[in-house]
Amino acid sequence: MNLKTIRTMAIITGLIGTTLINRFIEGGVLFMSLILMCLLTSLFFTFKSFMKLKTNSEAAMNTLQPIKDCGAIAVAIGAMGALIGLISAFEIIEATGPVAPQIMAGGLKVTLLCPLFGLFTYVVSRLVTLIIRVLVK
């Protein structure tokens, strides 16, 4: 690889990483961190399952339930975070009065970040369980 390609890759990686970190913080650190823990736990059980796949397929199948549970919990946490954010926003709007549509749209965008991350975690966990089931058979 030449130096120009490496620099371009570093810039793209930096931009994507910065954007993801900003979105993570924007979505609410508490709920986004809980969802991230669900994703990491799901990935832990995924790797554990793949390691057991070669030696003991029954043990690999036993790790599917924790993977699915982590995905489902992530969706629930994302929905709860969105609802709590909306309730807080509506309380502020109620106290202050009319709000500009741009501010309202920005608030709704931020509210949707948490459930989006939860749904992403759920999709990853479901895809992993599907792949493990196919590999076992």
C-alpha positions in Angstrom: 0.0 0.0 0.0 1.3 3.4 -0.8 1.4 6.3 1.6 -1.5 8.2 0.0 -3.8 5.2 0.4 -2.9 4.8 4.1 -3.4 8.6 4.8 -6.8 8.4 3.0 -7.8 5.4 5.1 -6.7 7.1 8.3 -8.7 10.2 7.5 -11.9 8.2 6.7 -11.5 6.1 9.8 -11.0 9.2 11.9 -14.1 10.8 10.5 -16.2 7.8 10.9 -14.9 7.2 14.5 -15.5 10.8 15.4 -19.0 10.7 14.0 -19.9 7.5 15.8 -18.5 8.8 19.1 -20.5 12.1 18.7 -23.7 10.2 17.9 -23.0 7.9 21.0 -22.7 11.0 23.3 -25.7 12.7 21.6 -27.9 9.7 22.1 -27.4 9.8 25.8 -24.4 8.2 27.5 -26.4 6.2 30.0 -28.7 4.3 27.7 -26.2 4.1 24.8 -23.7 2.6 27.2 -26.2 0.0 28.4 -26.9 -0.9 24.8 -23.2 -1.1 24.1 -22.8 -3.5 27.0 -25.5 -5.6 25.5 -23.8 -5.6 22.1 -20.4 -6.5 23.7 -22.0 -9.3 25.7 -23.7 -10.6 22.6 -20.4 -10.6 20.8 -18.7 -12.4 23.7 -21.2 -15.2 23.5 -20.9 -15.2 19.7 -17.1 -15.8 19.9 -17.7 -18.4 22.6 -20.1 -20.1 20.4 -17.8 -20.1 17.4 -15.0 -21.5 19.5 -17.3 -24.4 20.7 -18.7 -25.0 17.2 -15.8 -27.1 16.1 -15.6 -29.3 19.2 -19.2 -29.5 20.6 -22.1 -28.3 18.5 -24.6 -28.8 21.4 -22.6 -26.4 23.6 -22.6 -23.9 20.7 -26.3 -24.2 20.5 -26.6 -23.5 24.2 -25.1 -20.0 23.8 -27.8 -18.9 21.3 -30.2 -18.0 24.1 -27.9 -15.4 25.8 -27.2 -13.9 22.4 -30.9 -13.5 21.6 -31.6 -12.2 25.1 -28.9 -9.5 24.8 -30.4 -8.3 21.5 -33.9 -8.2 23.0 -32.7 -6.3 26.0 -30.9 -3.8 23.8 -34.2 -3.1 21.9 -36.1 -2.6 25.1 -33.4 -0.3 26.6 -33.4 1.7 23.3 -37.2 2.1 23.4 -37.1 3.1 27.1 -34.3 5.7 26.4 -36.4 7.2 23.6 -39.5 7.4 25.6 -37.7 9.0 28.6 -36.1 11.5 26.2 -39.4 12.4 24.6 -41.1 12.8 28.0 -38.3 15.1 29.1 -38.5 17.1 25.9 -42.2 17.5 26.1 -41.9 18.7 29.7 -39.5 21.4 28.6 -41.7 22.4 25.7 -44.7 22.6 28.1 -42.7 24.8 30.5 -41.2 27.2 27.9 -43.9 27.4 25.2 -43.7 27.3 21.4 -40.6 25.8 19.9 -39.1 26.3 16.5 -39.5 23.4 14.1 -35.7 23.1 13.6 -35.2 22.6 17.3 -38.0 20.1 17.5 -36.6 18.2 14.5 -33.1 18.1 16.1 -34.6 16.8 19.3 -36.5 14.1 17.5 -33.3 13.1 15.7 -31.5 12.7 19.0 -34.4 10.8 20.4 -34.1 8.2 17.6 -30.4 7.5 18.1 -30.9 5.2 21.1 -33.6 2.9 19.6 -31.6 2.8 16.4 -28.5 1.5 18.2 -30.7 -1.0 20.1 -32.2 -2.2 16.8 -28.7 -2.5 15.3 -27.7 -4.7 18.3 -30.8 -6.8 17.9 -30.2 -7.3 14.2 -26.6 -8.3 14.8 -27.6 -10.8 17.5 -30.3 -12.3 15.3 -28.0 -12.6 12.3 -25.4 -14.4 14.5 -27.9 -16.9 15.8 -29.0 -17.6 12.3 -25.4 -18.1 11.1 -24.6 -20.4 14.1 -27.8 -22.5 13.4 -26.8 -22.9 9.8 -23.3 -23.9 10.6 -24.4 -26.5 13.2 -26.6 -28.2 10.7 
